[in-house]
């Protein structure tokens, strides 16, 4: 499974960025699709996931500022990031977790319990 990310970059605090992730068309039917991030010296954390039942869970750290969306026709997953803060600085990864992963469990940190975990190449987001 190949996940290809684009977007990211550097922005001042309060600014916005949008990340994109191109994924195989079938994958959303089996896996929880979402975004993780990893800051220097910290563990990788799930910030949002959309599971096969359509449930979306956001981490508290991004709730109200970040929005995930999908273009089903193009098989692209987006992450719109608004009101960015310096603590949002990290490498961001598109992810497919499953099969049948729960969005709530993935974001809560239990993603390692699932058999398959696919990652994009990562894209740097820097907020100053």
C-alpha positions as CSV (number, residue, x, y, z in Angstrom):
1,X,0.0,0.0,0.0
2,X,1.5,3.3,-1.1
3,X,0.5,6.5,0.5
4,X,1.9,9.7,-1.1
5,X,1.8,12.9,0.8
6,X,2.1,16.5,-0.4
7,X,1.9,19.9,1.2
8,X,3.5,21.0,4.4
9,X,6.2,23.7,4.8
10,X,6.9,26.6,7.1
11,X,4.3,29.1,8.4
12,X,4.0,31.7,11.1
13,X,1.8,31.0,14.1
14,X,-1.8,31.6,13.4
15,X,-1.4,30.6,9.8
16,X,-2.8,27.7,7.8
17,X,-1.6,24.8,5.7
18,X,-3.2,21.9,3.9
19,X,-1.8,18.4,3.5
20,X,-2.8,15.9,0.9
21,X,-2.5,12.1,0.8
22,X,-3.1,10.1,-2.3
23,X,-4.1,6.5,-1.5
24,X,-5.4,3.4,-3.3
25,X,-9.1,3.6,-4.0
26,X,-10.1,0.5,-2.0
27,X,-8.2,1.3,1.2
28,X,-10.8,3.4,2.8
29,X,-13.2,0.5,2.8
30,X,-11.0,-1.5,5.0
31,X,-8.7,0.8,7.0
32,X,-9.0,3.8,9.3
33,X,-7.5,6.6,7.2
34,X,-5.9,9.5,9.0
35,X,-2.9,11.6,10.1
36,X,-0.2,11.2,12.6
37,X,2.6,13.4,13.6
38,X,5.9,13.1,15.3
39,X,7.8,16.0,16.9
40,X,11.6,15.7,17.7
41,X,12.1,13.6,20.8
42,X,8.5,12.6,21.0
43,X,6.5,9.5,20.1
44,X,4.3,9.4,17.0
45,X,0.8,10.4,17.8
46,X,-2.5,10.0,16.0
47,X,-4.2,13.3,15.5
48,X,-7.2,12.3,13.4
49,X,-8.7,9.1,11.9
50,X,-11.8,8.3,9.8
51,X,-12.8,4.7,10.2
52,X,-14.8,2.4,7.8
53,X,-18.0,3.3,9.6
54,X,-17.5,7.0,8.9
55,X,-16.6,7.9,12.5
56,X,-14.0,10.7,12.8
57,X,-12.0,11.2,15.9
58,X,-9.6,14.1,16.5
59,X,-7.0,14.4,19.2
60,X,-7.8,17.1,21.7
61,X,-4.7,19.0,20.8
62,X,-6.0,19.7,17.3
63,X,-9.8,19.6,17.8
64,X,-11.5,22.7,16.4
65,X,-8.4,23.8,14.4
66,X,-7.7,20.8,12.1
67,X,-10.2,19.3,9.7
68,X,-9.9,16.1,7.7
69,X,-11.8,15.6,4.5
70,X,-11.8,13.2,1.5
71,X,-12.2,13.4,-2.2
72,X,-13.5,10.0,-2.9
73,X,-13.4,10.5,-6.7
74,X,-9.7,11.2,-6.6
75,X,-8.9,9.0,-3.6
76,X,-7.2,11.8,-1.7
77,X,-7.3,12.5,2.0
78,X,-6.8,16.1,3.1
79,X,-5.8,17.7,6.4
80,X,-6.7,21.4,6.7
81,X,-4.7,22.9,9.5
82,X,-5.8,26.3,10.8
83,X,-4.6,28.5,13.6
84,X,-1.3,26.7,13.7
85,X,0.8,26.9,16.8
86,X,4.6,26.4,17.3
87,X,3.7,23.1,19.2
88,X,2.2,21.8,15.9
89,X,5.8,21.6,14.5
90,X,6.4,18.0,13.5
91,X,6.7,15.5,10.7
92,X,3.2,14.6,9.6
93,X,2.4,11.2,8.3
94,X,-0.6,10.0,6.3
95,X,-1.7,6.6,7.7
96,X,-3.9,3.6,7.0
97,X,-4.5,1.4,10.0
98,X,-6.4,-1.8,10.2
99,X,-8.2,-3.7,8.9
100,X,-11.3,-2.5,10.7
101,X,-9.6,-0.1,13.1
102,X,-11.7,2.1,15.3
103,X,-11.0,5.8,14.9
104,X,-11.2,6.3,18.6
105,X,-8.7,3.6,19.5
106,X,-6.3,4.7,16.8
107,X,-6.2,8.3,18.0
108,X,-6.0,7.1,21.7
109,X,-2.8,5.4,20.9
110,X,-3.9,1.8,20.4
111,X,-3.0,1.7,16.8
112,X,-0.3,-0.9,17.3
113,X,-2.9,-3.5,18.1
114,X,-4.0,-3.6,14.5
115,X,-2.3,-6.0,12.1
116,X,-1.5,-3.5,9.3
117,X,-0.1,0.0,9.6
118,X,0.8,1.8,6.5
119,X,2.6,5.2,6.4
120,X,3.3,7.9,3.9
121,X,6.8,9.2,3.6
122,X,6.2,12.1,6.0
123,X,6.1,15.8,5.4
124,X,7.6,18.5,7.6
125,X,5.4,21.2,9.1
126,X,7.2,24.1,10.9
127,X,5.4,26.8,12.8
128,X,7.3,29.7,14.1
